[in-house]
Amino acid sequence: MAVDHEGNPARSVHRPAVPVAGRILLTLGITTLVAGVAVMAGPGRQWHPLLAASRAGLALIVSAVALIGSAAFPIVLARLAAEDRPDIRQ
């Protein structure tokens, strides 16, 4: 929880942090999505012989969707946990 510079806990600013697991999965998902689009567009086929196979780009895009969906779980759980905390103001 971030506290203002005056040190007054009643005026604290609450921003739920994004868990590290969520950040990592989201980063991997976006990277995989970009790679899948590059493979389907053509230039990515020169990176590796296996990427020249038909539907290799589609497999990367499906994997990216799964990674982004997996990233949503820790992010949503952290936000729900932050909502359950009692308010500091009294």
N, C-alpha and C positions, 0 to 999 in steps of 0.2 A: 504494500500500500504506500502510495506516495503522500508525503506530508508537505504542506506549504512551508515556505522559508521562515515564517513567523513562529513556527513550532506549536501552533494551536491545533490540538487534535480534533477539535470540533469542526474545523474548517478543512479537514483532510480531503484530498481528491482520491477517489477510488477508481482505479482502472484495473480490471482483471488482466493478469498476465497470460500470454499465450504460452502453453507448455512447450518445452523443448522438443518433445516427441512430435507434437503437432507441427512445429516449424520444420523439423527435418523431413517428415512425410510430405508436407506441402511443397517444400523445395524439390524433393525428388520427383514428386508428381508433375510439377510444372516443367522440370528438366526433361522428363520422359515424354511429356506431351509435345514439347518443342522438337525433340529428336524424332518422334513419330511423324509429325507433320513434315519434317525435313526429309525423312525416308520416303514418305508418300509423294512428296513433290518431285523427287528425283535426285537432288544432290547428295542425299544421305546414302544412296546406294554405292557410292564410291568409297565410303568409310570402311566397309567390311563386306566380304563375299556373302555372308549370311543375310545381310540387310538387303541384298539384291533379290532375295526370294520373294515370291508373290505373297502378299498379305503380311509382310514383316512390319510395315508401318502401322497396319491396323492392330497388330498384337501389341505394339508399343503404346498406342492410344488407349486401348482397353486397359493395359497395365497402369497407365497414367490416371485414368478415371478411378481405378481401384485404390491407388495411392492417395489421391485427393479425398476420396470417400473415407479412407482410413484416418486421414488427418483431421477430419471433422469430429471424430469421437472425442479425442482429448481436449480439443478446443471447446466443444459444447459442454463437456463435463466440467471444465474449469469455470466457464461462465455460469453454469447452474450452481456450482459450489459457491461462487462469489455472491450470487443472489440470496443464498440461504444464510449468509453471515448477518448477524444483527448489526444494525446501524450504530455508529459510535456516538452520534449526536443524542443528547439527552435534555 
